[in-house]
Amino acid sequence: MDSKMISVRGVSKRFYTQSILNHVSFEVGRGESFVILGQSGVGKSV
């Protein structure tokens, strides 16, 4: 049985000319926690 709950591969994001994410990949397994950290107003909830 596969224990991956979330699998993200090759995500990229730009705001105008600024590269925010560049080919980001990660997996979150069953029972694991995952946190996105950053300053206020930088788009973590977008």
Gaussian input, Z-matrix of N, CA and C with variables (Angstrom, degrees):
# hf/3-21g

backbone

0 1
 N
 C     1     B1
 C     2     B2     1     A1
 N     3     B3     2     A2     1     D1
 C     4     B4     3     A3     2     D2
 C     5     B5     4     A4     3     D3
 N     6     B6     5     A5     4     D4
 C     7     B7     6     A6     5     D5
 C     8     B8     7     A7     6     D6
 N     9     B9     8     A8     7     D7
 C    10    B10     9     A9     8     D8
 C    11    B11    10    A10     9     D9
 N    12    B12    11    A11    10    D10
 C    13    B13    12    A12    11    D11
 C    14    B14    13    A13    12    D12
 N    15    B15    14    A14    13    D13
 C    16    B16    15    A15    14    D14
 C    17    B17    16    A16    15    D15
 N    18    B18    17    A17    16    D16
 C    19    B19    18    A18    17    D17
 C    20    B20    19    A19    18    D18
 N    21    B21    20    A20    19    D19
 C    22    B22    21    A21    20    D20
 C    23    B23    22    A22    21    D21
 N    24    B24    23    A23    22    D22
 C    25    B25    24    A24    23    D23
 C    26    B26    25    A25    24    D24
 N    27    B27    26    A26    25    D25
 C    28    B28    27    A27    26    D26
 C    29    B29    28    A28    27    D27
 N    30    B30    29    A29    28    D28
 C    31    B31    30    A30    29    D29
 C    32    B32    31    A31    30    D30
 N    33    B33    32    A32    31    D31
 C    34    B34    33    A33    32    D32
 C    35    B35    34    A34    33    D33
 N    36    B36    35    A35    34    D34
 C    37    B37    36    A36    35    D35
 C    38    B38    37    A37    36    D36
 N    39    B39    38    A38    37    D37
 C    40    B40    39    A39    38    D38
 C    41    B41    40    A40    39    D39
 N    42    B42    41    A41    40    D40
 C    43    B43    42    A42    41    D41
 C    44    B44    43    A43    42    D42
 N    45    B45    44    A44    43    D43
 C    46    B46    45    A45    44    D44
 C    47    B47    46    A46    45    D45
 N    48    B48    47    A47    46    D46
 C    49    B49    48    A48    47    D47
 C    50    B50    49    A49    48    D48
 N    51    B51    50    A50    49    D49
 C    52    B52    51    A51    50    D50
 C    53    B53    52    A52    51    D51
 N    54    B54    53    A53    52    D52
 C    55    B55    54    A54    53    D53
 C    56    B56    55    A55    54    D54
 N    57    B57    56    A56    55    D55
 C    58    B58    57    A57    56    D56
 C    59    B59    58    A58    57    D57
 N    60    B60    59    A59    58    D58
 C    61    B61    60    A60    59    D59
 C    62    B62    61    A61    60    D60
 N    63    B63    62    A62    61    D61
 C    64    B64    63    A63    62    D62
 C    65    B65    64    A64    63    D63
 N    66    B66    65    A65    64    D64
 C    67    B67    66    A66    65    D65
 C    68    B68    67    A67    66    D66
 N    69    B69    68    A68    67    D67
 C    70    B70    69    A69    68    D68
 C    71    B71    70    A70    69    D69
 N    72    B72    71    A71    70    D70
 C    73    B73    72    A72    71    D71
 C    74    B74    73    A73    72    D72
 N    75    B75    74    A74    73    D73
 C    76    B76    75    A75    74    D74
 C    77    B77    76    A76    75    D75
 N    78    B78    77    A77    76    D76
 C    79    B79    78    A78    77    D77
 C    80    B80    79    A79    78    D78
 N    81    B81    80    A80    79    D79
 C    82    B82    81    A81    80    D80
 C    83    B83    82    A82    81    D81
 N    84    B84    83    A83    82    D82
 C    85    B85    84    A84    83    D83
 C    86    B86    85    A85    84    D84
 N    87    B87    86    A86    85    D85
 C    88    B88    87    A87    86    D86
 C    89    B89    88    A88    87    D87
 N    90    B90    89    A89    88    D88
 C    91    B91    90    A90    89    D89
 C    92    B92    91    A91    90    D90
 N    93    B93    92    A92    91    D91
 C    94    B94    93    A93    92    D92
 C    95    B95    94    A94    93    D93
 N    96    B96    95    A95    94    D94
 C    97    B97    96    A96    95    D95
 C    98    B98    97    A97    96    D96
 N    99    B99    98    A98    97    D97
 C   100   B100    99    A99    98    D98
 C   101   B101   100   A100    99    D99
 N   102   B102   101   A101   100   D100
 C   103   B103   102   A102   101   D101
 C   104   B104   103   A103   102   D102
 N   105   B105   104   A104   103   D103
 C   106   B106   105   A105   104   D104
 C   107   B107   106   A106   105   D105
 N   108   B108   107   A107   106   D106
 C   109   B109   108   A108   107   D107
 C   110   B110   109   A109   108   D108
 N   111   B111   110   A110   109   D109
 C   112   B112   111   A111   110   D110
 C   113   B113   112   A112   111   D111
 N   114   B114   113   A113   112   D112
 C   115   B115   114   A114   113   D113
 C   116   B116   115   A115   114   D114
 N   117   B117   116   A116   115   D115
 C   118   B118   117   A117   116   D116
 C   119   B119   118   A118   117   D117
 N   120   B120   119   A119   118   D118
 C   121   B121   120   A120   119   D119
 C   122   B122   121   A121   120   D120
 N   123   B123   122   A122   121   D121
 C   124   B124   123   A123   122   D122
 C   125   B125   124   A124   123   D123
 N   126   B126   125   A125   124   D124
 C   127   B127   126   A126   125   D125
 C   128   B128   127   A127   126   D126
 N   129   B129   128   A128   127   D127
 C   130   B130   129   A129   128   D128
 C   131   B131   130   A130   129   D129
 N   132   B132   131   A131   130   D130
 C   133   B133   132   A132   131   D131
 C   134   B134   133   A133   132   D132
 N   135   B135   134   A134   133   D133
 C   136   B136   135   A135   134   D134
 C   137   B137   136   A136   135   D135

   B1=1.4575
   B2=1.5289
   B3=1.3193
   B4=1.4571
   B5=1.5252
   B6=1.3506
   B7=1.4651
   B8=1.5269
   B9=1.3375
   B10=1.4646
   B11=1.5266
   B12=1.3295
   B13=1.4618
   B14=1.5284
   B15=1.3361
   B16=1.4622
   B17=1.5248
   B18=1.3095
   B19=1.4613
   B20=1.5260
   B21=1.3272
   B22=1.4614
   B23=1.5263
   B24=1.3354
   B25=1.4643
   B26=1.5269
   B27=1.3166
   B28=1.4584
   B29=1.5137
   B30=1.3243
   B31=1.4672
   B32=1.5285
   B33=1.3205
   B34=1.4675
   B35=1.5273
   B36=1.3301
   B37=1.4676
   B38=1.5170
   B39=1.3246
   B40=1.4589
   B41=1.5230
   B42=1.3182
   B43=1.4528
   B44=1.5199
   B45=1.3318
   B46=1.4624
   B47=1.5294
   B48=1.3275
   B49=1.4676
   B50=1.5228
   B51=1.3273
   B52=1.4660
   B53=1.5237
   B54=1.3339
   B55=1.4589
   B56=1.5284
   B57=1.3277
   B58=1.4616
   B59=1.5256
   B60=1.3213
   B61=1.4651
   B62=1.5187
   B63=1.3291
   B64=1.4546
   B65=1.5254
   B66=1.3187
   B67=1.4741
   B68=1.5378
   B69=1.3173
   B70=1.4648
   B71=1.5260
   B72=1.3295
   B73=1.4645
   B74=1.5199
   B75=1.3363
   B76=1.4604
   B77=1.5167
   B78=1.3315
   B79=1.4660
   B80=1.5160
   B81=1.3137
   B82=1.4603
   B83=1.5144
   B84=1.3210
   B85=1.4552
   B86=1.5177
   B87=1.3128
   B88=1.4660
   B89=1.5268
   B90=1.3319
   B91=1.4605
   B92=1.5225
   B93=1.3376
   B94=1.4573
   B95=1.5244
   B96=1.3260
   B97=1.4630
   B98=1.5168
   B99=1.3294
   B100=1.4623
   B101=1.5147
   B102=1.3275
   B103=1.4606
   B104=1.5229
   B105=1.3258
   B106=1.4588
   B107=1.5194
   B108=1.3260
   B109=1.4558
   B110=1.5200
   B111=1.3241
   B112=1.4601
   B113=1.5133
   B114=1.3155
   B115=1.4539
   B116=1.5214
   B117=1.3140
   B118=1.4526
   B119=1.5248
   B120=1.3335
   B121=1.4558
   B122=1.5137
   B123=1.3407
   B124=1.4689
   B125=1.5216
   B126=1.3400
   B127=1.4611
   B128=1.5131
   B129=1.3170
   B130=1.4714
   B131=1.5218
   B132=1.3052
   B133=1.4700
   B134=1.5248
   B135=1.3039
   B136=1.4744
   B137=1.5120
   A1=109.34
   A2=117.19
   A3=123.31
   A4=109.22
   A5=117.59
   A6=120.63
   A7=112.81
   A8=118.72
   A9=120.88
   A10=109.69
   A11=115.90
   A12=120.76
   A13=110.52
   A14=115.88
   A15=121.87
   A16=107.68
   A17=116.28
   A18=121.77
   A19=108.15
   A20=116.35
   A21=122.36
   A22=107.51
   A23=116.67
   A24=121.37
   A25=111.43
   A26=116.15
   A27=122.32
   A28=116.59
   A29=118.02
   A30=121.31
   A31=109.90
   A32=115.63
   A33=121.70
   A34=108.63
   A35=116.41
   A36=121.25
   A37=109.25
   A38=115.95
   A39=122.44
   A40=109.03
   A41=116.81
   A42=123.40
   A43=106.09
   A44=115.08
   A45=121.86
   A46=108.67
   A47=119.27
   A48=120.51
   A49=112.91
   A50=118.05
   A51=122.55
   A52=110.85
   A53=117.15
   A54=121.81
   A55=108.68
   A56=117.38
   A57=122.54
   A58=110.29
   A59=116.76
   A60=123.20
   A61=107.86
   A62=116.85
   A63=120.45
   A64=109.83
   A65=116.67
   A66=124.07
   A67=111.96
   A68=117.32
   A69=122.99
   A70=109.74
   A71=115.92
   A72=122.14
   A73=108.81
   A74=116.47
   A75=120.54
   A76=109.62
   A77=115.17
   A78=122.46
   A79=108.72
   A80=116.47
   A81=122.50
   A82=106.48
   A83=115.81
   A84=120.85
   A85=112.69
   A86=114.73
   A87=121.57
   A88=109.42
   A89=117.36
   A90=122.55
   A91=114.47
   A92=118.63
   A93=121.56
   A94=110.31
   A95=115.76
   A96=122.09
   A97=108.65
   A98=116.20
   A99=121.59
   A100=107.76
   A101=116.70
   A102=121.53
   A103=109.25
   A104=116.64
   A105=122.02
   A106=107.17
   A107=116.79
   A108=122.30
   A109=110.61
   A110=116.20
   A111=120.81
   A112=110.52
   A113=114.81
   A114=121.05
   A115=110.80
   A116=115.67
   A117=122.01
   A118=110.14
   A119=115.78
   A120=120.35
   A121=116.19
   A122=118.38
   A123=119.94
   A124=113.35
   A125=118.81
   A126=120.89
   A127=116.54
   A128=117.67
   A129=120.26
   A130=112.65
   A131=118.28
   A132=120.56
   A133=112.83
   A134=117.62
   A135=121.46
   A136=109.92
   D1=137.85
   D2=179.72
   D3=-81.64
   D4=127.31
   D5=-177.40
   D6=-95.72
   D7=5.23
   D8=178.15
   D9=-75.44
   D10=128.19
   D11=176.75
   D12=-97.54
   D13=-34.01
   D14=178.38
   D15=-134.59
   D16=133.11
   D17=176.24
   D18=-134.78
   D19=120.42
   D20=-178.59
   D21=-120.99
   D22=132.00
   D23=-177.12
   D24=-132.15
   D25=124.99
   D26=169.80
   D27=63.29
   D28=37.62
   D29=-179.45
   D30=-80.15
   D31=131.66
   D32=176.15
   D33=-128.84
   D34=146.76
   D35=178.95
   D36=-147.70
   D37=135.30
   D38=176.38
   D39=-126.93
   D40=144.93
   D41=168.47
   D42=-115.87
   D43=106.03
   D44=-174.98
   D45=58.27
   D46=-114.72
   D47=-178.89
   D48=-98.10
   D49=-2.51
   D50=-176.70
   D51=-91.74
   D52=120.74
   D53=175.47
   D54=-79.91
   D55=121.39
   D56=-178.35
   D57=-97.07
   D58=-47.50
   D59=175.68
   D60=-126.82
   D61=140.56
   D62=-178.94
   D63=-133.13
   D64=97.61
   D65=178.54
   D66=55.71
   D67=50.28
   D68=179.87
   D69=-80.47
   D70=134.60
   D71=176.51
   D72=-133.72
   D73=141.74
   D74=174.90
   D75=-162.47
   D76=163.40
   D77=175.73
   D78=-132.18
   D79=144.48
   D80=174.33
   D81=-121.14
   D82=121.87
   D83=-177.70
   D84=-88.40
   D85=166.50
   D86=176.99
   D87=-57.48
   D88=127.50
   D89=178.43
   D90=85.61
   D91=-4.28
   D92=178.88
   D93=-90.23
   D94=158.56
   D95=175.06
   D96=-109.80
   D97=151.90
   D98=179.64
   D99=-139.66
   D100=131.68
   D101=-177.22
   D102=-129.34
   D103=137.42
   D104=172.66
   D105=-105.84
   D106=120.06
   D107=-177.78
   D108=-107.56
   D109=148.36
   D110=176.09
   D111=172.66
   D112=167.09
   D113=-179.57
   D114=-67.02
   D115=158.58
   D116=176.62
   D117=-61.42
   D118=135.19
   D119=175.70
   D120=86.46
   D121=7.91
   D122=-177.30
   D123=-95.09
   D124=1.79
   D125=173.48
   D126=95.07
   D127=26.15
   D128=-179.83
   D129=-63.46
   D130=-30.84
   D131=-177.38
   D132=-92.05
   D133=-0.60
   D134=-177.86
   D135=-76.13

